[in-house]
Amino acid sequence: MASLLWGGDAGAAESERLNGHVTATEPGRASGWELEQHSLREMCWGGEGGAPVAFGVGCQFSNLIHSQKNLLGIKSATIPNVDGSVNRIEDDDEDDVVDLAANSLLNKLIRQSLVESSHRVEVLQKDPSSPLYSVKTFEELRLKEELLKGIYAMGFNRPSKIQEMALPMMLAHPPQNLIAQSQSGTGKTAAFVLAMLSRVNALKLFPQCLCLAPTYELALQTGRVVERMGKFCVDVQVMYAIRGNQIPRGTDVTKQIVIGTPGTVLDWCFKRKLIDLTKIRVFVLDEADVMIDTQGFADQSIRIQRALPSECQMLLFSATFEDSVWQFAERIIPDPNVIKLRKEELTLNNIRQYYVLCGNRKDKYQALCNIYGGITIGQAIIFCQTRRNAKWLTVEMMQDGHQVSLLSGELTVDQRASIIQRFRDGKEKVLITTNVCARGIDVKQVTIVVNFDLPVNQAEEPDYETYLHRIGRTGRFGKKGLAFNMIEVDKLPLLMKIQDHFNSSIKQLDPEDMDEIEKIEY
Ligand SMILES: Nc1ncnc2c1ncn2[C@@H]1O[C@H](COP(=O)(O)OP(=O)(O)OP(=O)(O)O)[C@@H](O)[C@H]1O
C-alpha cells in the first residue's frame, strides 16, 4: 500500500476510517502550509513502501502538494474540490505517474464520506439548533485582514454560534466583559484567541493579553492556536507562564500575549515582577469550570483579576455552567454580557453513547477488546477513575499487542506534554488516562471515548460535568463520535441518572454480539 497524504478536515476523518493506511495533515489545516518539511516526509514515506501519493480536498491542499511535490516525490495527484471541480498536478515523466483518481478505494471515499463529512459541518452551520450554526461569515464579523488569513489558513469557513455571538461583543468599543458558555469543541478557544489577537498592539513590547488555563497542557494548546491563528500578525508573540519555564527575575518580557496556569502567573506577577498587570488590556479565564474544581485556582485567579485595571476587558469561558461556576463567574467578571446555553442544549448530539454491562474489571476489558476488534477506530481515549486501574489496563492492552500510552497525574509536565504530542501526531492510537486529560484537550482524530470507569464524585454520585467533558473529547466541531461506558451492574443507576440529566439516550450493547458491534456507525 502506498502511503497517502490526506489533507483538510475531511481528510482527517478518512484517515481514521482507513485505520492507518492514510495519514492526514493535521486536521483543520486544510492548507497544510504550516506543516514542517520533515513531517511531510515522514507522512509520505510512513507507509509500507511504494510511491507516495497525495490526496486531499480543495485548492489550498492542491497548492501545498504542488509546491512540495519534489520534496515529497509525488509524481501526480488529482485533488477534487468539494464543489466537484478537480485540481490536477502532473510531473513531466509520465512513467512515474501515480494517479490517485484511478484508485477505486479513494474514489469511493470521495463519494461516500469525504464530501459528506465536510458537508456535515456546513449543514450543521445552517441548522439554527446546532451550536455550529451561524448566520454570518467571518468577514461580516469585521476581523482584521491578517486574522481572516489566519482563520482561513486553519481551514475554518464559517464561525460557530459561540464565535458569531461572542466576537461582536468582544470586539466592541468600548470593550465589553463577557461570560460565555458553549459545549465542548464548539470553538470557544478560537473565539477568545481572535479577541486577544484583535486587541493586541504588536508595536508595544510588553504583555497586554493574559489568558489563564487550568493545566499546563491546555495553556500550550491555546498558545498553539494563538500562534497558528496569528501567524499573519507580524511581531505578535506568545509567552507561556507555566511551571518549568524558568524566567529570571527582572527579565524584560517583551511578548504581548501571556498564557499560563494561575499559580505560575501569580508568581510571575507578584513575586518575580515579570508582568505588569496594570498594562493588561484583555484578561481571559478559560475552562472556568475546571478552574474552580482545582484547589487554589479560583482564589489565585481572583487575586490576579483584582490587580487588573478597571478598563481591562475580562472574558470567561466554560463548557458547563453549574451554579458554582456561575457564582465564581459573577464574582470575577464585573458587569458582564452573558451567553449561556440552556441545559437541554448541552448534550452532544453528534456523539452516540452506548453502555455495556459487565461483572468485573476483567469483563470490562474483554468487552473493550470486542468493541476494539469490531469497529474501525481512529484514535481512542480511555478514561479510568484511578491511576491503578489506568496502569492495569495499560499493561493488559500492551500484553495483548496494542499500542497504547498512559497519561496520568504522577508524570512530570514534560512527560505529559510529550505523551499528548505523540498521541496528537497519531504515534499511539489509544490513550489511557485518568481525569487529567478529560478537559479541553483538542485532538480531532479522536473518534471514540471509553469510560472504563464512570466518573463519580466523592459522594459516589455521577459527576455530570466530567462525563460531558470526557465524551466531548470526541465529536469535535460537529464531527461524529462514539462513547462507550463499561458499567458494573451496581453502577447502572448512576448511568441512568446521567442519561436523565442530559436527556440523551445511552444504548445498551451486548459485548458478545459481534454483529451488533460491527453495525455501529459513527
Ligand atoms: N469556525 C470554525 N470552523 C472550523 N473548525 C473550527 C472553527 N472553530 C473552531 N474549530 C475547530 O474545532 C475544534 C474545537 O474548537 P475549540 O477547541 O475552540 O473548542 P472549545 O469550545 O474551546 O472546546 P473545549 O470546551 O473542549 O475546550 C478545534 O480543533 C478548532 O480548530
The ligand as a Tripos MOL2 file, in Angstrom:
@<TRIPOS>MOLECULE
LIG
   31    33     1     0     0
SMALL
NO_CHARGES

@<TRIPOS>ATOM
      1 N1        -15.2560   28.1710   12.7910 N.pl3     1 LIG1
      2 C1        -14.6180   27.0130   12.7920 C.ar      1 LIG1
      3 N2        -14.6120   26.2440   11.6730 N.ar      1 LIG1
      4 C2        -13.9770   25.0360   11.6640 C.ar      1 LIG1
      5 N3        -13.3350   24.5000   12.7330 N.ar      1 LIG1
      6 C3        -13.3290   25.2120   13.8640 C.ar      1 LIG1
      7 C4        -13.9560   26.5080   13.9580 C.ar      1 LIG1
      8 N4        -13.7750   26.9700   15.2140 N.ar      1 LIG1
      9 C5        -13.0600   26.0280   15.8730 C.ar      1 LIG1
     10 N5        -12.7880   24.9770   15.0720 N.ar      1 LIG1
     11 C6        -12.0490   23.7430   15.4100 C.3       1 LIG1
     12 O1        -12.9090   22.9750   16.2350 O.3       1 LIG1
     13 C7        -12.1620   22.3450   17.2740 C.3       1 LIG1
     14 C8        -12.7570   22.7320   18.6190 C.3       1 LIG1
     15 O2        -12.5720   24.1280   18.8230 O.3       1 LIG1
     16 P1        -12.1500   24.7210   20.2460 P.3       1 LIG1
     17 O3        -11.0020   23.9490   20.8250 O.co2     1 LIG1
     18 O4        -12.0080   26.1920   20.0300 O.co2     1 LIG1
     19 O5        -13.4640   24.3630   21.0610 O.3       1 LIG1
     20 P2        -13.7790   24.6520   22.5880 P.3       1 LIG1
     21 O6        -15.2180   25.0810   22.6000 O.co2     1 LIG1
     22 O7        -12.7780   25.5850   23.1500 O.co2     1 LIG1
     23 O8        -13.6640   23.2000   23.2130 O.3       1 LIG1
     24 P3        -13.4920   22.7560   24.7780 P.3       1 LIG1
     25 O9        -14.6800   23.2390   25.5370 O.co2     1 LIG1
     26 O10       -13.4590   21.2630   24.7020 O.co2     1 LIG1
     27 O11       -12.2150   23.3790   25.2210 O.co2     1 LIG1
     28 C9        -10.7230   22.8210   17.1290 C.3       1 LIG1
     29 O12        -9.9750   21.7780   16.5500 O.3       1 LIG1
     30 C10       -10.8040   24.0310   16.2280 C.3       1 LIG1
     31 O13        -9.6490   24.1320   15.4060 O.3       1 LIG1
@<TRIPOS>BOND
     1     1     2 1
     2     2     3 ar
     3     2     7 ar
     4     3     4 ar
     5     4     5 ar
     6     5     6 ar
     7     6     7 ar
     8     6    10 ar
     9     7     8 ar
    10     8     9 ar
    11     9    10 ar
    12    10    11 1
    13    11    12 1
    14    11    30 1
    15    12    13 1
    16    13    14 1
    17    13    28 1
    18    14    15 1
    19    15    16 1
    20    16    17 2
    21    16    18 1
    22    16    19 1
    23    19    20 1
    24    20    21 2
    25    20    22 1
    26    20    23 1
    27    23    24 1
    28    24    25 2
    29    24    26 1
    30    24    27 1
    31    28    29 1
    32    28    30 1
    33    30    31 1
@<TRIPOS>SUBSTRUCTURE
     1 LIG1         1 GROUP 0 **** ****
